Amino acid sequence: SELGTVVLVGFMSCGKSSVARALSTRLGCEAVDLDDLIVAREGQSIAEIFKTRGESEFRGIETEVLREALQDKARRVIATG
């Protein structure tokens, strides 16, 4: 059977984005960085979202963006924030 989406989780700055790029190349699929999607959608950096809107709102946005990224069932590797 064909591999679907792979979601990488882990501590901050542990290399999830780098691993996602390398793994996606090896698997021949797209690499997606959840933080990049959030920044593009919200028009603010992650730090600015935390500062102006708080962690709770950021986590809600993060959950929504991850759900959206998983909806289309495309084959990809997603690095969470």
C-alpha positions in Angstrom: 0.0 0.0 0.0 1.1 3.6 -0.6 2.3 5.7 2.3 0.1 8.6 3.1 1.0 11.7 5.1 3.8 11.6 7.6 3.6 14.1 10.5 6.7 14.8 12.5 6.4 15.9 16.1 9.1 16.7 18.7 10.7 19.4 20.8 11.3 22.9 19.4 14.5 23.2 17.3 15.1 19.4 17.3 15.3 19.3 13.5 11.8 18.4 12.4 11.9 20.8 9.4 15.3 19.4 8.2 14.1 15.9 8.6 10.9 16.6 6.8 12.8 18.0 3.8 15.2 15.0 3.7 12.4 12.5 4.1 10.2 14.1 1.5 13.0 14.0 -1.0 13.6 10.3 -0.2 9.9 9.5 -0.5 9.3 11.7 -3.6 6.6 13.9 -2.0 6.1 17.4 -0.7 7.5 18.7 2.6 5.3 21.1 4.5 6.4 23.2 7.5 3.3 23.9 9.7 4.9 27.2 11.0 5.3 28.4 7.4 1.6 27.7 6.7 0.6 29.6 9.9 2.8 32.6 9.1 1.4 32.8 5.5 -2.2 32.4 6.7 -2.0 34.9 9.6 0.4 37.4 8.2 2.4 37.5 11.4 5.5 35.6 12.7 5.0 32.9 15.3 6.7 35.1 17.9 4.3 38.0 17.0 1.3 35.8 17.3 2.4 34.6 20.7 3.1 38.2 21.8 -0.1 39.8 20.6 -2.6 37.0 20.8 -1.2 34.6 23.3 -0.3 30.9 23.3 -3.9 29.7 23.6 -5.0 31.4 20.4 -1.8 30.3 18.7 -2.5 26.7 19.6 -6.0 27.0 18.2 -4.6 28.4 14.9 -2.0 25.6 14.8 -4.7 23.0 15.2 -6.8 24.5 12.4 -3.9 24.7 10.0 -2.9 21.1 10.7 -6.4 19.9 10.1 -6.5 21.8 6.8 -3.1 20.3 5.8 -4.4 16.8 6.5 -7.8 17.2 4.7 -6.9 16.7 1.1 -5.1 13.4 1.8 -2.1 14.4 -0.4 1.1 12.5 0.2 3.4 14.7 2.1 5.7 15.1 5.1 4.5 17.7 7.6 6.8 19.2 10.2 4.8 20.5 13.2 6.0 23.6 15.1 
